[in-house]
Amino acid sequence: MTVVVVVALAVAALVVGRMIAASLAPQPSTATRLAALAGMTAQVSQAGWVQMDHDMSPDAPGYQMPPAMMPGMPTGDEQRLSVTVTMVNASDRTLPLLPFKEFALHAGENGKKWSPHSDTFGDLPRLAPHNAITGVLFFDLPPQDLVDSVQWLEWTHDGAAARLTVPLDGAAVQPSHPHNP
C-alpha cells in the first residue's frame, strides 16, 4: 500500500512540475514586436490606416478614387493598412531579403490572412552583414476583420517562423465619399 501511495505522489509531482515548467516556458505562438530568425532580425515599430482620400481642389471634401480610375486602390470595403518593419542582418554574411514574400498579416485565430499589397523595401534582394533597412508593408483588407481580434505578422525566413505584434491603435479612416466597386 505504501509503495502505491509513493508512486502516485511521484507521478502527481511529475505532472505538476511539467505543468509549471510549460507555463513558464516561452510559447512559440506568442507575438512580440522583435524576432530573430537565421541571422536576420525583424522589428515592427508602427501600424496605421492609410488615408486614401483625394482632394482635387482647395474646397473639395475629398473622396476615395474608385479602382477603375486609379489602379491599385483598395476595392470594395477594403482599406489600406501600413506596417513599418525594420530588418537587420545581425550575421557576418550577406542574407536574402524578401519582405514581400516573407510576411503575411493574420487576424485572430479564425484563419484570416492577407499577403502584402505592396511595400517600400524596393528591389533589394539581399542585405549585407550588420546592415539594416526600414520599410513599410501595405495590406488591403476590410477593417471590420480586425475588430475585436488580435492581429500579427507571420514572418517566415529560412525555414523558421515567428509572430510579430502589429501595434494598431484606432479605427480605419473611412473616406468621405466611399466608392462602389
DOPATI-651189 format. One record per residue: residue number from 1; residue in one letter; y, z, x of N, C-alpha, C in turn. Coordinates in steps of 0.1 Angstrom, whole numbers, plus 2048, in hexadecimal, padded with zeros to 3 digits. Layout:
- num | residu | nY | nZ | nX | caY | caZ | caX | cY | cZ | cX
- NUM | A | Y | Z | X | Y | Z | X | Y | Z | X
...
END
This chain:
- num | residu | nY | nZ | nX | caY | caZ | caX | cY | cZ | cX
- 1 | M | 7F4 | 800 | 808 | 800 | 800 | 800 | 80D | 800 | 809
- 2 | T | 80C | 808 | 814 | 818 | 809 | 81C | 81B | 7FB | 823
- 3 | V | 810 | 7F4 | 827 | 811 | 7E7 | 82D | 818 | 7DD | 824
- 4 | V | 814 | 7DE | 817 | 81A | 7D4 | 80D | 829 | 7D7 | 80B
- 5 | V | 82D | 7E4 | 80B | 83B | 7E8 | 80A | 843 | 7E3 | 816
- 6 | V | 83D | 7E5 | 822 | 844 | 7E2 | 82E | 846 | 7D2 | 82F
- 7 | V | 83C | 7CB | 82B | 83D | 7BC | 82B | 847 | 7B8 | 821
- 8 | A | 847 | 7BE | 815 | 851 | 7BA | 80A | 85F | 7BD | 80F
- 9 | L | 861 | 7C8 | 816 | 86F | 7CB | 81B | 873 | 7C2 | 826
- 10 | A | 869 | 7BE | 82E | 86C | 7B5 | 839 | 870 | 7A7 | 834
- 11 | V | 869 | 7A2 | 82A | 86C | 795 | 823 | 87A | 796 | 81C
- 12 | A | 87C | 7A1 | 815 | 889 | 7A2 | 80F | 895 | 7A3 | 819
- 13 | A | 893 | 7AA | 824 | 89D | 7AA | 82E | 89F | 79C | 834
- 14 | L | 895 | 795 | 836 | 896 | 787 | 83C | 89D | 77E | 832
- 15 | V | 89A | 77F | 826 | 8A1 | 776 | 81B | 8B0 | 77A | 81B
- 16 | V | 8B3 | 787 | 81A | 8C1 | 78B | 819 | 8C8 | 787 | 826
- 17 | G | 8C2 | 789 | 831 | 8C8 | 785 | 83E | 8CB | 776 | 83E
- 18 | R | 8C2 | 76E | 83A | 8C5 | 75F | 839 | 8D0 | 75C | 82F
- 19 | M | 8D0 | 763 | 824 | 8DB | 760 | 81A | 8E9 | 764 | 820
- 20 | I | 8E9 | 76F | 827 | 8F6 | 773 | 82E | 8FA | 769 | 838
- 21 | A | 8F1 | 765 | 841 | 8F3 | 75B | 84B | 8F8 | 74E | 846
- 22 | A | 8F2 | 749 | 83B | 8F5 | 73D | 834 | 903 | 73D | 82F
- 23 | S | 907 | 749 | 829 | 914 | 74A | 823 | 91F | 74B | 82E
- 24 | L | 91C | 74F | 83A | 926 | 750 | 845 | 927 | 744 | 84D
- 25 | A | 91C | 73B | 84C | 91C | 72F | 854 | 926 | 725 | 84F
- 26 | P | 92C | 71C | 857 | 935 | 712 | 852 | 92D | 708 | 849
- 27 | Q | 933 | 705 | 83E | 92C | 6FC | 834 | 930 | 6ED | 838
- 28 | P | 926 | 6E4 | 839 | 929 | 6D6 | 83C | 932 | 6CF | 832
- 29 | S | 931 | 6D3 | 825 | 939 | 6CD | 81B | 947 | 6D2 | 81A
- 30 | T | 94B | 6DC | 821 | 958 | 6E2 | 821 | 962 | 6D9 | 827
- 31 | A | 96D | 6D6 | 820 | 977 | 6CD | 825 | 981 | 6D5 | 82D
- 32 | T | 987 | 6CF | 837 | 991 | 6D4 | 83F | 99B | 6C9 | 843
- 33 | R | 9A7 | 6CD | 847 | 9B1 | 6C3 | 84B | 9AF | 6BD | 858
- 34 | L | 9A5 | 6C2 | 860 | 9A3 | 6BD | 86E | 994 | 6BD | 870
- 35 | A | 98F | 6B2 | 876 | 981 | 6B0 | 879 | 97F | 6A8 | 886
- 36 | A | 974 | 6AB | 88D | 971 | 6A4 | 899 | 963 | 69E | 898
- 37 | L | 962 | 691 | 89B | 955 | 68A | 89A | 954 | 681 | 8A6
- 38 | A | 94A | 683 | 8AE | 947 | 679 | 8B9 | 953 | 676 | 8C2
- 39 | G | 95A | 680 | 8C6 | 965 | 67E | 8D0 | 972 | 67B | 8C9
- 40 | M | 972 | 678 | 8BC | 97F | 675 | 8B5 | 982 | 680 | 8AB
- 41 | T | 98F | 683 | 8AA | 994 | 68D | 8A1 | 99D | 687 | 896
- 42 | A | 99B | 68B | 88A | 9A4 | 686 | 87F | 9AA | 692 | 878
- 43 | Q | 9B7 | 691 | 875 | 9BE | 69B | 86E | 9C7 | 696 | 863
- 44 | V | 9C5 | 69B | 857 | 9CE | 697 | 84C | 9DA | 6A0 | 84C
- 45 | S | 9E6 | 69A | 84C | 9F2 | 6A2 | 84C | 9F9 | 6A3 | 83E
- 46 | Q | 9F8 | 698 | 837 | 9FF | 698 | 82A | 9F9 | 68D | 821
- 47 | A | 9FC | 68F | 814 | 9F7 | 685 | 80A | A02 | 685 | 7FF
- 48 | G | A04 | 67A | 7F8 | A0D | 679 | 7ED | A0D | 66C | 7E6
- 49 | W | A12 | 66C | 7DA | A12 | 65F | 7D2 | A1E | 657 | 7D7
- 50 | V | A1C | 64A | 7D8 | A26 | 640 | 7DC | A2E | 63C | 7D0
- 51 | Q | A3B | 63C | 7D2 | A44 | 637 | 7C7 | A43 | 628 | 7C8
- 52 | M | A3F | 622 | 7BD | A3D | 614 | 7BC | A48 | 60D | 7B3
- 53 | D | A52 | 614 | 7AF | A5D | 60E | 7A7 | A65 | 604 | 7AF
- 54 | H | A6A | 5FA | 7A8 | A72 | 5F0 | 7AF | A80 | 5EF | 7A7
- 55 | D | A8A | 5F2 | 7AE | A98 | 5F2 | 7A8 | A9E | 5E5 | 7AC
- 56 | M | AA0 | 5DC | 7A3 | AA5 | 5CE | 7A6 | AB4 | 5CD | 7A6
- 57 | S | ABB | 5D8 | 7A1 | ACA | 5D8 | 7A1 | ACE | 5E6 | 7A2
- 58 | P | ADB | 5E8 | 7A5 | AE0 | 5F6 | 7A7 | ADF | 5FE | 79A
- 59 | D | ADF | 5F8 | 78E | ADE | 5FF | 781 | AD1 | 600 | 77B
- 60 | A | AC7 | 5F9 | 780 | ABA | 5F8 | 77A | AB2 | 605 | 77C
- 61 | P | AAB | 609 | 772 | AA3 | 615 | 773 | A96 | 614 | 77C
- 62 | G | A93 | 607 | 77F | A87 | 605 | 787 | A7A | 603 | 77E
- 63 | Y | A71 | 5FC | 783 | A64 | 5FA | 77C | A5A | 5F6 | 786
- 64 | Q | A4D | 5F8 | 783 | A42 | 5F5 | 78C | A3F | 5E6 | 789
- 65 | M | A3F | 5DE | 793 | A3C | 5D0 | 792 | A2E | 5CE | 78F
- 66 | P | A2B | 5C5 | 786 | A1C | 5C2 | 783 | A16 | 5BB | 78F
- 67 | P | A09 | 5BC | 790 | A02 | 5B6 | 79C | A04 | 5A7 | 79C
- 68 | A | A05 | 5A1 | 790 | A07 | 592 | 790 | A14 | 58E | 796
- 69 | M | A1E | 596 | 796 | A2B | 593 | 79C | A2C | 598 | 7AB
- 70 | M | A24 | 5A2 | 7AE | A24 | 5A7 | 7BB | A16 | 5AB | 7BF
- 71 | P | A0F | 5A1 | 7C5 | A01 | 5A4 | 7C9 | A00 | 5B1 | 7D2
- 72 | G | 9F5 | 5B8 | 7D0 | 9F3 | 5C4 | 7D8 | 9F7 | 5D1 | 7D1
- 73 | M | 9FE | 5D0 | 7C5 | A03 | 5DB | 7BE | 9F7 | 5E2 | 7B7
- 74 | P | 9F7 | 5EF | 7B4 | 9ED | 5F5 | 7AC | 9EB | 5EF | 79F
- 75 | T | 9DF | 5EE | 799 | 9DD | 5E8 | 78C | 9DA | 5F3 | 782
- 76 | G | 9DC | 5EF | 775 | 9D9 | 5F8 | 76A | 9E0 | 605 | 76B
- 77 | D | 9D7 | 610 | 76A | 9DD | 61D | 76A | 9DD | 623 | 778
- 78 | E | 9DA | 61B | 782 | 9DA | 620 | 790 | 9E7 | 622 | 796
- 79 | Q | 9E8 | 62C | 79F | 9F4 | 62E | 7A7 | 9EF | 62E | 7B6
- 80 | R | 9F8 | 62D | 7BF | 9F5 | 62D | 7CD | 9F7 | 63B | 7D4
- 81 | L | 9EC | 63F | 7DA | 9EC | 64C | 7E1 | 9EC | 649 | 7F0
- 82 | S | 9F5 | 650 | 7F7 | 9F6 | 64F | 806 | 9F0 | 65B | 80C
- 83 | V | 9E8 | 65A | 817 | 9E3 | 665 | 81E | 9E5 | 662 | 82D
- 84 | T | 9ED | 66B | 833 | 9F0 | 66A | 841 | 9E6 | 671 | 84A
- 85 | V | 9E0 | 669 | 854 | 9D5 | 66D | 85C | 9D9 | 66B | 86B
- 86 | T | 9D7 | 675 | 873 | 9D8 | 673 | 882 | 9CB | 673 | 888
- 87 | M | 9C8 | 668 | 890 | 9BC | 667 | 897 | 9BE | 669 | 8A6
- 88 | V | 9B6 | 671 | 8AC | 9B7 | 675 | 8BA | 9AA | 672 | 8C1
- 89 | N | 9AA | 66B | 8CC | 99F | 669 | 8D4 | 99F | 674 | 8DF
- 90 | A | 996 | 67E | 8DD | 996 | 689 | 8E6 | 98C | 687 | 8F1
- 91 | S | 986 | 67B | 8F1 | 97B | 679 | 8FC | 981 | 672 | 908
- 92 | D | 979 | 670 | 912 | 97D | 669 | 91E | 979 | 65A | 91E
- 93 | R | 976 | 655 | 912 | 973 | 647 | 911 | 97A | 640 | 905
- 94 | T | 97C | 633 | 906 | 982 | 62C | 8FA | 978 | 62C | 8EF
- 95 | L | 97D | 630 | 8E3 | 975 | 631 | 8D7 | 979 | 627 | 8CC
- 96 | P | 970 | 622 | 8C4 | 974 | 619 | 8B9 | 97D | 621 | 8AF
- 97 | L | 987 | 619 | 8A9 | 990 | 61F | 89F | 990 | 616 | 893
- 98 | L | 989 | 61B | 888 | 988 | 613 | 87C | 98B | 61B | 870
- 99 | P | 997 | 621 | 86F | 99A | 62A | 863 | 998 | 623 | 856
- 100 | F | 99B | 616 | 854 | 99A | 610 | 847 | 98B | 610 | 843
- 101 | K | 982 | 60F | 84C | 974 | 60F | 849 | 96D | 61D | 849
- 102 | E | 973 | 626 | 850 | 96D | 633 | 852 | 971 | 63E | 847
- 103 | F | 97B | 63B | 840 | 980 | 645 | 836 | 97E | 641 | 828
- 104 | A | 97B | 64A | 81F | 97A | 648 | 811 | 97F | 654 | 80A
- 105 | L | 986 | 652 | 7FF | 98C | 65E | 7F7 | 982 | 661 | 7EC
- 106 | H | 97F | 66E | 7EB | 976 | 673 | 7E0 | 97E | 67D | 7D8
- 107 | A | 97A | 67E | 7CB | 980 | 688 | 7C2 | 974 | 68F | 7BB
- 108 | G | 975 | 69D | 7BC | 96B | 6A5 | 7B5 | 95D | 6A2 | 7BA
- 109 | E | 954 | 6A9 | 7B4 | 946 | 6A7 | 7B7 | 940 | 69C | 7AD
- 110 | N | 948 | 695 | 7A6 | 943 | 68C | 79C | 940 | 67E | 7A1
- 111 | G | 942 | 67C | 7AE | 93E | 66F | 7B4 | 949 | 665 | 7B4
- 112 | K | 956 | 668 | 7B0 | 960 | 65E | 7B1 | 965 | 65C | 7BF
- 113 | K | 966 | 64F | 7C3 | 968 | 64C | 7D1 | 971 | 63F | 7D1
- 114 | W | 97A | 63F | 7DB | 983 | 633 | 7DD | 983 | 630 | 7EB
- 115 | S | 983 | 623 | 7EE | 985 | 61E | 7FC | 994 | 61B | 7FD
- 116 | P | 999 | 61B | 809 | 9A8 | 618 | 80B | 9AB | 60B | 806
- 117 | H | 9B7 | 60A | 800 | 9BD | 5FD | 7FC | 9C3 | 5F6 | 808
- 118 | S | 9C9 | 5FE | 811 | 9D0 | 5F9 | 81D | 9D2 | 605 | 826
- 119 | D | 9D8 | 602 | 832 | 9DB | 60D | 83B | 9E6 | 608 | 845
- 120 | T | 9EC | 611 | 84C | 9F6 | 60E | 856 | 9F2 | 60F | 864
- 121 | F | 9E4 | 610 | 866 | 9DF | 611 | 874 | 9DF | 604 | 87B
- 122 | G | 9E1 | 5F9 | 874 | 9E1 | 5EC | 87A | 9D3 | 5E7 | 87E
- 123 | D | 9D3 | 5DE | 888 | 9C7 | 5D8 | 88D | 9C3 | 5DE | 89A
- 124 | L | 9C6 | 5EB | 89C | 9C2 | 5F2 | 8A8 | 9B3 | 5F5 | 8A7
- 125 | P | 9AA | 5EE | 8AE | 99C | 5F0 | 8AC | 996 | 5FB | 8B4
- 126 | R | 99D | 601 | 8BE | 998 | 60C | 8C6 | 9A4 | 614 | 8CB
- 127 | L | 9A0 | 620 | 8CF | 9AB | 62A | 8D3 | 9A7 | 62E | 8E1
- 128 | A | 9B0 | 62D | 8EB | 9AE | 631 | 8F9 | 9AC | 640 | 8FA
- 129 | P | 9A5 | 645 | 905 | 9A3 | 653 | 906 | 9B0 | 65B | 906
- 130 | H | 9AF | 666 | 8FF | 9BA | 670 | 8FF | 9C7 | 66A | 8F9
- 131 | N | 9C5 | 661 | 8EF | 9D1 | 65B | 8E8 | 9CF | 65E | 8D9
- 132 | A | 9DA | 65D | 8D2 | 9DA | 660 | 8C4 | 9E2 | 655 | 8BC
- 133 | I | 9E0 | 654 | 8B0 | 9E7 | 64B | 8A7 | 9E8 | 652 | 899
- 134 | T | 9F3 | 650 | 893 | 9F5 | 655 | 885 | 9F7 | 649 | 87C
- 135 | G | 9F0 | 649 | 871 | 9F1 | 63E | 867 | 9F0 | 644 | 859
- 136 | V | 9F1 | 63B | 850 | 9F0 | 63E | 842 | 9E5 | 636 | 83B
- 137 | L | 9DD | 63C | 834 | 9D3 | 635 | 82C | 9D8 | 635 | 81D
- 138 | F | 9D7 | 629 | 817 | 9DC | 628 | 809 | 9D0 | 626 | 800
- 139 | F | 9D0 | 62D | 7F4 | 9C5 | 62C | 7EA | 9CC | 629 | 7DD
- 140 | D | 9C6 | 620 | 7D5 | 9CB | 61D | 7C8 | 9C0 | 623 | 7BE
- 141 | L | 9C5 | 62C | 7B5 | 9BC | 633 | 7AC | 9C3 | 639 | 7A0
- 142 | P | 9BD | 63B | 795 | 9C3 | 642 | 78A | 9C6 | 650 | 78D
- 143 | P | 9D2 | 655 | 78D | 9D5 | 663 | 791 | 9CE | 66D | 789
- 144 | Q | 9CA | 66A | 77C | 9C3 | 673 | 774 | 9B5 | 676 | 77A
- 145 | D | 9B0 | 66E | 782 | 9A3 | 670 | 789 | 9A4 | 67C | 793
- 146 | L | 9B0 | 680 | 797 | 9B1 | 68B | 7A0 | 9B5 | 698 | 799
- 147 | V | 9B8 | 697 | 78D | 9BD | 6A3 | 785 | 9B1 | 6AD | 785
- 148 | D | 9B4 | 6BA | 788 | 9AA | 6C4 | 787 | 99D | 6C1 | 78F
- 149 | S | 99F | 6BA | 79A | 993 | 6B8 | 7A3 | 998 | 6BA | 7B2
- 150 | V | 98F | 6BD | 7BA | 991 | 6BE | 7C8 | 990 | 6B0 | 7CE
- 151 | Q | 999 | 6AC | 7D7 | 998 | 69F | 7DD | 998 | 6A0 | 7EC
- 152 | W | 990 | 697 | 7F2 | 98F | 697 | 801 | 98C | 689 | 806
- 153 | L | 98E | 688 | 813 | 98B | 67B | 81A | 97D | 67E | 820
- 154 | E | 974 | 675 | 81E | 968 | 675 | 825 | 969 | 66C | 831
- 155 | W | 968 | 671 | 83D | 969 | 66A | 84A | 95C | 668 | 850
- 156 | T | 958 | 65C | 852 | 94B | 658 | 858 | 94E | 651 | 865
- 157 | H | 949 | 657 | 870 | 94C | 652 | 87D | 940 | 654 | 886
- 158 | D | 93B | 649 | 88C | 930 | 649 | 895 | 924 | 650 | 890
- 159 | G | 921 | 64E | 883 | 915 | 654 | 87D | 916 | 662 | 878
- 160 | A | 922 | 668 | 87A | 924 | 676 | 875 | 92E | 675 | 86A
- 161 | A | 92F | 67F | 862 | 939 | 680 | 856 | 940 | 68D | 856
- 162 | A | 94C | 68D | 851 | 954 | 69A | 84E | 95C | 698 | 842
- 163 | R | 960 | 6A3 | 83C | 969 | 6A3 | 831 | 977 | 6A8 | 835
- 164 | L | 981 | 6A1 | 832 | 98F | 6A5 | 835 | 997 | 6A8 | 828
- 165 | T | 99D | 6B3 | 827 | 9A4 | 6B7 | 81B | 9B0 | 6AE | 81A
- 166 | V | 9B3 | 6AA | 80D | 9BF | 6A2 | 80A | 9C9 | 6AB | 804
- 167 | P | 9D4 | 6AF | 80B | 9DD | 6B8 | 806 | 9E7 | 6B2 | 7FC
- 168 | L | 9E2 | 6AF | 7F0 | 9EA | 6A8 | 7E6 | 9F1 | 6B2 | 7DD
- 169 | D | 9FE | 6B2 | 7DD | A05 | 6BB | 7D4 | A0E | 6B2 | 7CB
- 170 | G | A0D | 6B5 | 7BE | A15 | 6AE | 7B4 | A0E | 6A3 | 7AD
- 171 | A | A13 | 69F | 7A2 | A0D | 694 | 79A | A12 | 687 | 79F
- 172 | A | A0B | 67D | 79B | A0F | 66F | 79E | A1D | 66C | 798
- 173 | V | A25 | 664 | 79F | A31 | 65F | 79A | A2F | 654 | 790
- 174 | Q | A32 | 655 | 784 | A30 | 64B | 77A | A3C | 641 | 77A
- 175 | P | A3A | 634 | 77A | A45 | 62B | 77A | A4C | 62C | 76D
- 176 | S | A59 | 629 | 76D | A61 | 62A | 761 | A5E | 620 | 756
- 177 | H | A58 | 614 | 75B | A54 | 60A | 751 | A46 | 605 | 756
- 178 | P | A3B | 60C | 753 | A2E | 608 | 758 | A2B | 5FA | 754
- 179 | H | A24 | 5F3 | 75C | A1F | 5E6 | 759 | A12 | 5E6 | 751
- 180 | N | A10 | 5DB | 74B | A03 | 5D9 | 744 | 9FB | 5CF | 74C
- 181 | P | 9EE | 5D2 | 74F | 9E6 | 5C9 | 757 | 9E4 | 5BC | 74F
END
